[in-house]
Amino acid sequence: MKVEKFFVPSSEAGAQLEIVAAKPQHQGPFPTVIFNHGSTGRGHNKALYSRTVSPAAVGNYFVERGWMILFPQRRGRGKSGGNYGEGLALDGSGYSCNVEIATAGFERAVEDVDAVVRHLRERSDVDQSQLAIGGVSRGGILSIAYAGMRPNTFRGVINFNGGWLGRGCINHESLNPSIFERGASAGIPTLWLHGSYDQYYRIEHCRGNFERFLLAGGQGQFIAAAAGHALMFKPALWKNHLDLYMDGLAVAELLDQ
């Protein structure tokens, strides 16, 4: 596996985004997945902002399947430039429960994914016909929604424990399903991997988000695993499900040729 780190321009002047890429040893072009990180817990510990997130459990999985994976760090996260502004309260207490502030934070994240996709489109080592997007927590809901907001870009979406506002905010019951619904128009299969004991998102809430997504016209499969919010770090609980999903995407690619 080859791992490289580089920076790409964001939509904000002077703010570049850090990306960690992992790819197989053989020559490309490679089918490629963008994997989006989550939040920093309650958002009040600024020391966590500077940590670059590129989980080996996910990276190894995709590289072993012959895929390249990009781990972008959104503005103000990792070594990316700009300020971290994904819905933080003005008093520095962490993430705001205010719907307008939270939604503005989501839209800011969308801008950063746009920048990553622009970069991806310019790469000669990317198979442009085989693109997927995924993420964990805030990155999971961001990926589902983004696929619908930018149709005809991706073949699949993988959502680990997705949600934007946690159960500590009463507004999470309305905001999360409304964001997920943005992805319903993508017209592609999605995979939702959730922990039954997630401390941020109750499994009943997650199932409700999925049902709203389906009612809005989305396609997908929902898996509840015996884990909490750290499901992503336990491949034994999701590998078989993801194998079947990825095999399905490969078959669809062959049928389209």
Backbone hydrogen bonds, N-H to C=O, Kabsch-Sander energy under -0.5 kcal/mol:
donor,donor_aa,acceptor,acceptor_aa,energy
2,K,23,K,-3.1
4,E,21,A,-2.6
6,F,19,I,-2.2
8,V,17,L,-2.0
10,S,15,A,-1.6
13,A,11,S,-0.5
15,A,12,E,-2.2
16,Q,14,G,-0.7
17,L,8,V,-3.5
19,I,6,F,-2.7
20,V,71,F,-1.8
21,A,4,E,-3.1
21,A,19,I,-0.5
22,A,69,I,-2.3
23,K,2,K,-2.4
30,F,125,D,-2.9
32,T,130,Q,-2.2
33,V,68,M,-2.3
34,I,132,A,-2.0
35,F,33,V,-0.5
35,F,70,L,-3.1
36,N,34,I,-0.5
36,N,134,G,-3.0
37,H,72,P,-0.6
42,R,40,T,-0.5
43,G,40,T,-1.8
46,K,44,H,-0.9
48,L,45,N,-1.6
49,Y,46,K,-1.0
50,S,46,K,-0.6
51,R,48,L,-1.3
54,S,52,T,-0.6
58,V,55,P,-0.5
59,G,55,P,-2.4
60,N,56,A,-3.1
61,Y,57,A,-1.0
62,F,58,V,-2.0
63,V,59,G,-2.3
64,E,60,N,-2.4
65,R,61,Y,-0.9
66,G,63,V,-1.9
67,W,62,F,-2.8
68,M,31,P,-2.7
69,I,22,A,-2.7
70,L,33,V,-2.6
71,F,20,V,-3.2
73,Q,18,E,-2.8
74,R,72,P,-0.6
76,G,81,G,-1.4
77,R,74,R,-2.4
78,G,49,Y,-2.5
80,S,77,R,-2.3
81,G,16,Q,-3.1
85,G,83,N,-0.7
87,G,85,G,-1.2
89,A,94,G,-3.6
92,G,89,A,-1.5
95,Y,42,R,-2.2
96,S,87,G,-3.1
102,A,98,N,-2.7
103,T,99,V,-2.7
104,A,100,E,-2.1
105,G,101,I,-1.8
106,F,102,A,-1.8
107,E,103,T,-2.5
108,R,104,A,-1.8
109,A,105,G,-1.7
110,V,106,F,-2.0
111,E,107,E,-1.7
112,D,108,R,-1.3
113,V,109,A,-1.9
114,D,110,V,-2.4
115,A,111,E,-1.6
116,V,112,D,-1.7
117,V,113,V,-2.6
118,R,114,D,-2.3
119,H,115,A,-1.8
120,L,116,V,-2.7
121,R,117,V,-2.3
122,E,118,R,-0.7
122,E,119,H,-1.3
123,R,120,L,-1.3
126,V,123,R,-0.9
127,D,30,F,-3.2
128,Q,126,V,-1.1
130,Q,127,D,-2.0
132,A,32,T,-2.3
133,I,156,G,-1.9
134,G,34,I,-2.8
135,G,158,I,-1.7
136,V,36,N,-2.0
137,S,160,F,-2.8
139,G,136,V,-2.6
140,G,137,S,-0.7
141,I,137,S,-1.9
142,L,138,R,-1.9
143,S,139,G,-1.7
144,I,140,G,-2.1
145,A,141,I,-2.4
146,Y,142,L,-2.6
147,A,143,S,-1.9
148,G,144,I,-1.0
148,G,145,A,-0.6
149,M,145,A,-2.1
150,R,146,Y,-2.2
153,T,150,R,-0.6
155,R,131,L,-3.5
156,G,131,L,-0.7
157,V,189,P,-0.9
158,I,133,I,-1.9
159,N,191,L,-3.1
160,F,135,G,-2.8
160,F,158,I,-0.6
161,N,159,N,-0.7
161,N,193,L,-3.0
163,G,137,S,-1.3
167,R,200,Y,-2.3
169,C,166,G,-2.1
170,I,168,G,-0.5
172,H,169,C,-2.0
173,E,170,I,-1.4
174,S,171,N,-1.1
175,L,171,N,-2.8
176,N,172,H,-1.2
178,S,174,S,-1.3
179,I,175,L,-2.1
180,F,176,N,-2.5
181,E,177,P,-2.1
182,R,178,S,-0.5
182,R,179,I,-1.2
183,G,180,F,-2.0
184,A,181,E,-1.5
186,A,183,G,-1.7
187,G,184,A,-0.8
191,L,157,V,-2.5
192,W,221,Q,-3.0
193,L,159,N,-3.3
193,L,191,L,-0.6
194,H,192,W,-0.6
194,H,223,I,-2.8
196,S,225,A,-3.2
197,Y,227,A,-3.0
198,D,195,G,-1.4
206,C,202,R,-2.1
207,R,203,I,-2.4
208,G,204,E,-1.9
209,N,205,H,-2.2
210,F,206,C,-2.1
211,E,207,R,-2.5
212,R,208,G,-2.3
213,F,209,N,-2.1
214,L,210,F,-2.4
215,L,211,E,-2.6
216,A,212,R,-1.5
217,G,214,L,-1.9
218,G,213,F,-2.6
219,Q,188,I,-0.6
221,Q,190,T,-1.7
223,I,192,W,-3.0
225,A,194,H,-3.1
225,A,223,I,-0.6
227,A,225,A,-2.2
231,L,228,G,-1.1
233,F,230,A,-1.8
234,K,231,L,-2.5
237,L,234,K,-2.4
238,W,234,K,-0.5
238,W,235,P,-1.1
239,K,235,P,-3.3
242,L,238,W,-2.6
243,D,239,K,-2.8
244,L,240,N,-2.0
245,Y,241,H,-1.9
246,M,242,L,-2.9
247,D,243,D,-2.6
248,G,244,L,-1.8
249,L,245,Y,-1.8
250,A,246,M,-2.0
251,V,247,D,-2.2
252,A,248,G,-2.2
253,E,249,L,-2.0
254,L,250,A,-2.0
255,L,251,V,-2.3
256,D,252,A,-1.4
257,Q,253,E,-0.7
257,Q,254,L,-0.8
